[in-house]
């Protein structure tokens, strides 16, 4: 919030709002709140459309939490094994660098 307050013109805007009658301030707050709600609604719709397109492309997979955890475990294991094999060959058969003791 302090970054916003430091911008030129923001303090002037606050002062202008404070100069308004209370009824106008309340109306302004109501208008701003409605616009924020509408903006959030538009963002939600855009996110939903993007998700639907991803589903149509086949980029989304259905399953249970257990399926997700199993997939994550497999992905981590595959990356570890790939890294280990890569490091092993780079080290000419010696221990991978992450197991070296510096001394």
C-alpha positions as CSV (number, residue, x, y, z in Angstrom):
1,X,0.0,0.0,0.0
2,X,2.9,2.4,0.7
3,X,4.0,2.1,-3.0
4,X,0.6,3.3,-4.1
5,X,0.6,6.1,-1.7
6,X,4.0,7.3,-2.9
7,X,2.8,7.6,-6.5
8,X,2.3,11.2,-7.6
9,X,-1.3,12.0,-7.9
10,X,-2.6,9.3,-5.6
11,X,-2.6,11.6,-2.5
12,X,-4.3,14.3,-4.6
13,X,-7.0,11.7,-5.5
14,X,-7.5,10.8,-1.9
15,X,-7.8,14.5,-1.0
16,X,-10.3,15.0,-3.8
17,X,-12.4,12.1,-2.6
18,X,-12.3,13.4,1.0
19,X,-13.6,16.8,-0.3
20,X,-16.8,15.1,-1.6
21,X,-20.0,15.0,0.5
22,X,-20.4,11.7,2.3
23,X,-23.2,10.6,0.0
24,X,-20.9,11.0,-3.0
25,X,-18.1,9.1,-1.3
26,X,-20.5,6.2,-0.5
27,X,-21.7,6.1,-4.1
28,X,-18.1,6.2,-5.3
29,X,-17.2,3.2,-3.0
30,X,-20.2,1.3,-4.3
31,X,-19.2,2.0,-7.9
32,X,-15.6,0.9,-7.4
33,X,-16.7,-2.2,-5.5
34,X,-19.1,-3.2,-8.4
35,X,-16.3,-2.6,-10.9
36,X,-13.9,-4.7,-8.9
37,X,-16.5,-7.5,-8.7
38,X,-17.0,-7.3,-12.5
39,X,-13.3,-7.4,-13.1
40,X,-12.9,-10.5,-10.9
41,X,-15.8,-12.1,-12.7
42,X,-14.2,-11.4,-16.1
43,X,-10.9,-12.9,-14.9
44,X,-12.7,-16.0,-13.6
45,X,-14.5,-16.4,-17.0
46,X,-11.2,-16.1,-18.8
47,X,-9.6,-18.7,-16.5
48,X,-12.5,-21.0,-17.0
49,X,-12.3,-20.6,-20.8
50,X,-8.6,-21.3,-20.7
51,X,-9.2,-24.4,-18.6
52,X,-11.9,-25.7,-21.0
53,X,-9.6,-25.2,-24.0
54,X,-6.8,-27.1,-22.2
55,X,-9.3,-29.9,-21.5
56,X,-10.3,-30.0,-25.2
57,X,-6.7,-30.1,-26.3
58,X,-6.1,-33.1,-23.9
59,X,-3.7,-31.1,-21.7
60,X,-5.8,-31.9,-18.6
61,X,-6.0,-35.3,-17.0
62,X,-8.7,-36.6,-14.7
63,X,-8.0,-38.7,-11.7
64,X,-8.0,-38.9,-7.9
65,X,-5.5,-37.3,-5.5
66,X,-3.8,-40.7,-5.2
67,X,-3.4,-40.7,-9.0
68,X,-1.8,-37.3,-8.9
69,X,0.5,-38.2,-6.0
70,X,1.6,-41.4,-7.9
71,X,2.3,-39.4,-11.1
72,X,4.3,-36.9,-9.1
73,X,6.3,-39.7,-7.4
74,X,7.0,-41.2,-10.9
75,X,8.0,-37.8,-12.3
76,X,10.4,-37.1,-9.4
77,X,11.9,-40.6,-9.6
78,X,12.4,-40.4,-13.4
79,X,14.1,-37.0,-13.0
80,X,16.3,-38.2,-10.2
81,X,17.3,-41.3,-12.2
82,X,18.0,-39.2,-15.4
83,X,20.1,-36.8,-13.4
84,X,21.9,-39.7,-11.6
85,X,22.7,-41.4,-14.9
86,X,23.9,-38.1,-16.5
87,X,26.1,-37.3,-13.5
88,X,27.5,-40.9,-13.4
89,X,28.6,-40.8,-17.0
90,X,30.0,-37.3,-16.6
91,X,32.1,-38.5,-13.6
92,X,33.5,-41.5,-15.6
93,X,31.8,-44.0,-13.3
94,X,32.7,-42.3,-10.1
95,X,30.1,-41.1,-7.6
96,X,27.9,-38.3,-8.8
97,X,29.1,-34.8,-7.8
98,X,26.3,-34.3,-5.3
99,X,27.7,-37.2,-3.2
100,X,31.3,-35.8,-3.2
101,X,32.7,-34.7,0.1
102,X,34.7,-31.5,-0.3
103,X,37.6,-31.4,1.9
